[in-house]
Amino acid sequence: MDDLLASRRVAFEVLAACLDKGQPLDDALARHDGFIKLAPRDRAFVRLLLATTLRRLGEIDGVLSALIERPLDESNIMAHHALRLGAAQLLFLGTPPHAAVDTSVRLVEGMRLPHLKGFTNAVLRRVAREGIALLGDRDPARLNTPHWLWESWSASYGEETARAIAAAHLNEAPLDFTVRADTAFWAGQLEAEVLPTGTLRRPVGGAIVDLPGYAEGTWWIQDAAAALPARLLGNLAGQRVADLCAAPGGKTLQLCAAGAHVTAVDISARRVARLADNLRRAGLTAELVTSDASKWIPTEKFDAVLLDAPCSGTGTLRRHPDIAWLKDEEDVGRLTLTQDRLLLHAITLLKPGGILIYAVCSLQEEEGPARIAALLARTPQLNRVPVRPEEIPGLAEAITPAGDVRTLPSMWPDRGGLDGFYIVRLTIGDAT
């Protein structure tokens, strides 16, 4: 099998695993034996092709439906995936038509669907001729956002902001770094911009492991918004801090680098092992615990607890466009039960006067403010500690009237945006 077809076959099989079996994109790639066997350039192409297909799936399906008189039935869904990949190449990646069409036809042939070879060829040739014109009068932000998400964001933020969020998701996210020290030096080494909050940012490109400082663990990949929760704990030197649901460990590394004595808890042994590797690379130490954080009982209470709770992840669609098509309202409903359970347990781990940071990388109101409103109604001894503008430089617009933080992908548009997070700081007793 030639390289052109091999890379597209991997992309095809991973796309099917995502859309038909509900596997997250990163997991599907990690599980695919053929992906790691590809050359680095081909692996990069597969990631780009899949991310583009998922990011633009609404537009792609709209163009295909306009060109297909009789929709494919369920028994031919695999051919539909091949058409999607072909259309993504023709509409958005600038792949030469002969390469996109030929490899798609060969994929269909390899799936033992010879009766659809001519159909695939004819449809994609029409995409090559007419597809760009068909895209011209469409609404990308709306088309590429599932209805339930559009309605939810419109209700929470207004339609104008919902549209800006959806438009931000159409762009690939830049690469963000948290550095242990010497920010200016590493900005030069990495050819990165220093963001107002201290995160370093550079365009995506190249192998992360080949960048200066990777082997020495002087930095780690972490979106600018994801770096905020740990920073809102303030001076941590000598403090005992529990990091709940800790893996993959960016926040654990932040806490350790700030001088805290950290206990990192995660339910997955595989993810804890990955966290251990990241700590070793960075030359940092933490106590690692494999346990359900909602049931874990330590021997001593903590000065602070950071809970980055399991959530729908709808704030990370720039990086994980598959989430838009894998999650729905029922998933959010189930996750809120987990979040409530974790929150109620987290406050039992705190010393009097201790600080709890609750964070979710979700844009859904139910997973953010609604959870905290329910918690405060049940536990009157808890109080908010409002976030001050100087604590999150350049992001004063992200501070809500209640004093919490709500970042949106549409913020910092000239810098490439940032993930959507909800963050609240609570204390037992009077707010200070």
C-alpha positions in Angstrom: 0.0 0.0 0.0 1.5 3.4 -1.0 2.0 6.2 1.6 -0.9 8.3 0.2 -3.4 5.5 0.7 -2.0 4.2 4.0 -2.3 7.6 5.7 -5.9 8.0 4.4 -6.9 4.5 5.5 -5.7 5.3 9.0 -7.7 8.5 9.0 -10.7 6.7 7.7 -10.6 4.0 10.3 -10.0 6.5 13.1 -12.9 8.7 11.9 -15.2 5.7 11.9 -14.0 4.8 15.5 -15.0 8.4 16.6 -18.3 8.9 14.8 -19.6 5.3 14.9 -18.1 4.0 18.2 -17.9 7.2 20.2 -14.1 6.9 20.8 -12.4 10.3 21.5 -10.1 11.2 18.7 -6.9 11.1 20.7 -7.8 7.7 22.1 -8.7 6.3 18.7 -5.3 7.5 17.3 -3.4 6.0 20.2 -5.2 2.6 19.8 -4.6 2.4 16.0 -1.6 0.2 15.3 -1.1 1.7 11.9 -0.9 5.3 13.0 2.4 4.9 14.9 3.9 3.1 11.9 3.4 6.1 9.6 6.3 8.5 9.0 6.1 11.6 11.1 5.0 13.7 8.1 2.2 11.3 7.4 1.1 11.2 11.1 0.9 15.0 11.0 -1.2 14.8 7.9 -3.6 12.3 9.5 -4.1 14.5 12.5 -4.7 17.6 10.3 -7.1 15.7 8.1 -9.1 14.3 11.0 -9.2 17.6 12.9 -10.3 19.5 9.8 -13.0 16.9 9.0 -14.4 17.0 12.5 -14.1 20.8 12.8 -15.9 21.4 9.5 -18.2 18.4 9.6 -21.4 20.4 9.4 -20.2 22.2 6.3 -18.9 19.0 4.7 -22.1 17.2 5.2 -24.1 20.2 3.9 -22.1 20.2 0.7 -22.4 16.4 0.3 -26.1 16.4 0.9 -26.5 19.1 -1.8 -24.7 16.9 -4.3 -26.2 13.5 -3.4 -29.7 13.0 -4.7 -30.4 9.9 -2.7 -28.7 9.7 0.8 -26.6 6.7 1.6 -28.3 4.2 3.9 -26.8 2.9 7.1 -25.2 -0.2 5.4 -23.1 2.2 3.3 -22.1 4.6 6.2 -18.4 3.7 5.6 -18.5 5.1 2.1 -20.0 8.3 3.7 -16.9 8.6 5.9 -14.6 8.2 2.8 -16.6 11.0 1.1 -16.2 13.2 4.2 -12.4 12.8 4.1 -12.3 13.4 0.4 -14.4 16.5 0.7 -12.3 17.9 3.6 -9.2 17.6 1.4 -10.9 19.3 -1.5 -12.7 22.1 0.4 -10.3 23.0 3.2 -6.8 21.4 2.7 -6.1 22.3 -0.9 -5.3 18.7 -1.8 -5.0 18.2 -5.6 -8.3 16.8 -6.9 -6.7 13.7 -8.5 -5.1 12.7 -5.1 -8.2 13.3 -3.0 -10.6 11.6 -5.4 -8.4 8.6 -6.3 -7.5 7.7 -2.7 -11.2 8.0 -1.7 -12.3 5.7 -4.5 -9.6 3.2 -3.5 -10.7 3.3 0.1 -14.3 2.5 -1.0 -12.9 -0.4 -3.1 -10.9 -1.7 -0.2 -14.1 -1.7 1.9 -15.6 -4.2 -0.5 -18.1 -1.7 -1.8 -17.2 -1.9 -5.5 -20.7 -0.7 -6.5 -20.0 2.6 -4.9 -16.7 3.3 -6.7 -18.3 5.2 -9.6 -20.6 7.0 -7.2 -17.7 8.1 -5.0 -15.7 9.3 -8.0 -18.7 11.3 -9.4 -19.6 12.9 -6.1 -16.1 14.1 -5.2 -15.5 15.3 -8.8 -18.5 17.5 -8.3 -17.2 18.6 -4.9 -14.0 19.6 -6.6 -15.9 21.6 -9.3 -18.8 23.0 -7.3 -18.0 22.7 -3.5 -16.3 26.0 -2.9 -19.3 27.8 -4.5 -21.7 25.8 -2.3 -19.8 26.9 0.8 -20.0 30.6 -0.2 -23.5 31.3 1.0 -23.4 29.1 4.1 -22.9 30.0 7.8 -19.8 28.2 9.0 -20.2 29.0 12.7 -23.8 27.8 12.8 -23.4 24.8 10.5 -20.4 23.3 12.4 -22.0 23.6 15.8 -24.5 20.9 16.9 -28.0 22.3 17.6 -27.9 21.6 21.3 -24.7 23.4 21.8 -25.8 26.4 19.8 -29.0 26.7 21.8 -27.2 26.3 25.1 -24.6 28.9 24.3 -27.1 31.3 22.9 -29.2 31.0 26.1 -26.2 31.4 28.4 -24.2 34.1 26.6 -26.5 35.6 23.9 -26.5 34.7 20.2 -23.7 37.2 19.3 -21.3 35.7 21.8 -22.4 32.2 20.9 -21.5 33.0 17.2 -18.1 34.3 18.3 -17.4 31.2 20.3 -18.5 28.9 17.4 -16.3 30.9 15.0 -13.3 30.6 17.3 -13.7 26.8 17.2 -13.1 26.8 13.4 -9.4 27.8 14.0 -6.7 25.4 15.1 -5.4 26.3 18.6 -1.9 27.6 19.0 0.6 25.8 21.2 0.8 27.0 24.9 3.5 26.4 27.4 3.8 26.8 31.1 7.5 27.3 32.2 9.0 26.6 35.6 11.1 29.7 35.6 12.9 32.2 33.3 10.0 33.0 31.2 11.7 35.6 29.0 14.6 33.2 28.2 12.4 30.4 27.2 10.2 32.7 25.1 13.3 33.4 23.1 14.3 29.7 22.9 10.8 28.6 21.8 10.2 31.6 19.6 7.1 32.2 21.6 5.0 35.2 22.7 4.6 35.9 26.4 0.9 36.2 27.1 -0.3 38.7 29.8 -0.9 35.8 32.2 2.7 34.4 31.8 1.9 31.5 29.5 4.1 31.2 26.4 2.4 30.8 23.0 3.7 29.8 19.6 2.0 28.5 16.4 1.4 24.8 16.1 4.1 23.0 14.1 7.0 20.6 14.5 7.4 17.8 17.0 7.0 18.8 20.6 9.7 16.4 21.8 12.2 18.2 19.5 11.6 21.7 21.0 14.3 23.2 23.3 13.8 22.4 27.0 11.5 19.4 26.5 13.9 16.7 27.6 14.9 18.8 30.7 11.3 19.3 31.7 11.6 23.1 31.8 8.1 23.5 30.4 4.9 21.6 29.7 2.1 22.0 27.3 -0.9 23.7 28.9 -3.5 26.1 27.5 -3.4 29.6 28.9 -6.9 29.2 30.5 -5.9 25.8 32.0 -3.0 27.5 33.8 -5.3 29.9 35.7 -6.8 27.7 38.4 -3.5 26.8 40.0 -2.4 30.5 39.9 -5.5 31.6 41.7 -4.3 29.7 44.8 -1.6 32.4 45.3 1.5 31.8 47.3 1.8 28.1 47.8 5.3 27.8 49.4 5.1 25.0 52.0 1.3 24.6 51.7 -0.3 21.1 51.5 -2.4 21.0 48.4 -4.6 18.2 47.0 -5.0 18.1 43.2 -8.1 16.0 42.5 -8.7 14.4 39.1 -5.1 15.4 38.5 -4.0 13.7 35.3 -2.4 14.4 32.8 -0.8 16.7 35.3 -0.2 20.2 34.1 -1.8 21.7 37.2 0.1 19.2 39.4 3.4 20.4 37.9 2.4 24.0 38.4 1.6 23.4 42.1 4.9 21.5 42.7 6.9 24.2 40.9 5.2 26.8 43.1 6.6 25.1 46.2 3.5 23.2 47.4 3.5 19.7 48.9 1.2 18.1 46.5 -1.0 15.0 46.6 -2.3 14.2 43.2 -5.3 11.9 42.9 -6.7 10.3 39.8 -8.9 7.3 39.3 -7.0 6.0 36.3 -3.8 4.0 36.9 -2.7 4.6 33.3 -3.1 8.4 33.7 -1.3 8.4 37.0 1.6 6.6 35.3 1.7 9.3 32.7 1.6 11.9 35.4 4.6 10.2 37.1 6.5 10.3 33.8 5.8 14.0 33.5 7.0 14.7 37.0 10.2 12.8 36.5 10.9 14.7 33.3 10.4 18.0 35.1 12.4 16.9 38.1 9.5 17.5 40.5 7.9 15.3 43.1 4.4 14.7 44.4 2.5 12.0 46.3 0.5 10.1 43.7 -2.7 8.3 44.6 -4.8 6.1 42.3 -8.3 6.4 43.7 -11.8 7.7 43.1 -11.3 11.3 44.3 -15.0 11.4 45.6 -14.2 8.6 48.0 -10.6 9.1 48.9 -9.9 9.8 52.6 -6.5 11.3 53.4 -4.8 11.1 56.9 -4.6 14.8 57.1 -6.5 17.8 55.8 -5.2 20.3 53.3 -4.5 24.0 53.1 -6.0 24.0 49.6 -7.8 21.7 47.2 -7.8 22.1 43.4 -10.7 20.2 41.7 -10.5 20.2 37.9 -13.6 18.1 37.6 -14.6 15.7 34.8 -16.8 17.6 32.4 -18.1 17.6 28.9 -15.0 19.5 27.7 -17.0 21.8 25.4 -14.6 24.6 26.2 -11.8 22.7 24.4 -13.3 22.3 20.9 -10.5 24.2 19.3 -8.2 21.4 20.4 -10.7 18.5 20.5 -13.3 19.1 17.7 -14.6 15.5 18.1 -16.2 16.5 21.4 -18.9 18.5 19.5 -20.1 15.3 17.9 -19.5 12.8 20.7 -21.3 14.6 23.6 -24.9 15.6 24.2 -27.2 16.9 26.9 -27.5 13.5 28.5 -23.7 13.4 29.0 -23.8 16.8 30.7 -26.6 15.7 33.0 -24.7 12.6 34.0 -21.5 14.6 34.6 -23.2 17.1 36.9 -24.0 14.3 39.3 -20.3 13.4 39.4 -19.3 17.1 39.8 -21.7 17.5 42.8 -20.3 14.4 44.4 -16.7 15.6 44.0 -17.5 19.1 45.3 -19.2 17.8 48.4 -16.3 15.5 49.2 -13.6 18.1 48.3 -14.7 20.5 51.0 -14.3 17.8 53.6 -10.6 17.6 52.8 -10.0 21.2 53.7 -8.6 22.7 56.9 -10.7 25.6 58.4 -10.0 28.6 56.3 -8.7 26.4 53.5 -9.2 27.3 49.8 -11.1 25.3 47.2 -10.6 26.0 43.5 -13.3 24.3 41.3 -12.7 24.4 37.6 -14.2 22.8 34.5 -13.2 23.2 30.8 -16.8 23.4 29.9 -19.0 26.2 28.4 -22.1 24.6 29.8 -23.9 26.6 32.5 -25.0 23.4 34.2 -21.4 22.3 34.8 -20.2 25.7 36.1 -22.3 28.4 38.0 -25.2 26.0 38.5 -23.1 23.5 40.3 -21.7 26.2 42.6 -25.1 27.7 43.3 -26.3 24.2 44.4 -23.2 23.7 46.5 -23.5 27.1 48.3 -27.2 26.4 49.0 -26.3 23.2 50.8 -23.1 24.4 52.6 -23.6 27.9 54.0 -20.2 27.8 55.7 -18.6 28.2 52.2 -18.0 31.6 50.7 -16.7 32.9 47.4 -13.3 34.6 47.3 -13.7 36.9 44.3 -11.0 37.0 41.7 -9.3 40.4 41.2 -8.3 41.7 37.7 -4.6 41.8 38.7 -4.7 38.1 39.3 -5.5 37.3 35.7 -3.7 40.1 33.7 -5.3 40.8 30.3 -8.4 38.9 31.1 -10.5 41.3 33.3 -13.4 40.7 30.9 -13.4 37.0 32.1 -14.3 38.0 35.6 -18.1 37.5 36.2 -20.3 39.8 38.3 -20.0 37.2 41.1 -16.2 37.3 41.0 -15.7 34.0 39.3 -13.7 33.4 36.1 -15.4 32.5 32.8 -13.0 32.4 29.8 -14.4 31.9 26.3 -12.7 30.7 23.2 -13.6 34.0 21.5 -11.5 36.0 24.0 -8.0 37.2 22.9 -9.1 36.9 19.2 -5.9 38.6 18.0 -3.8 36.2 20.0 -5.5 33.0 18.9 -8.1 32.6 21.6 -8.0 30.3 24.6 -10.0 27.4 26.0 -13.4 27.9 27.7 -13.1 27.5 31.5 -15.3 28.2 34.5 -13.3 28.7 37.7 -14.5 29.6 41.2 -12.5 30.2 44.4 -14.2 29.2 47.7 -13.2 29.2 51.3 -14.5 27.7 54.5 -15.4 30.6 56.7 -15.2 34.3 55.9 -13.8 35.4 52.5 -10.5 37.1 52.8 
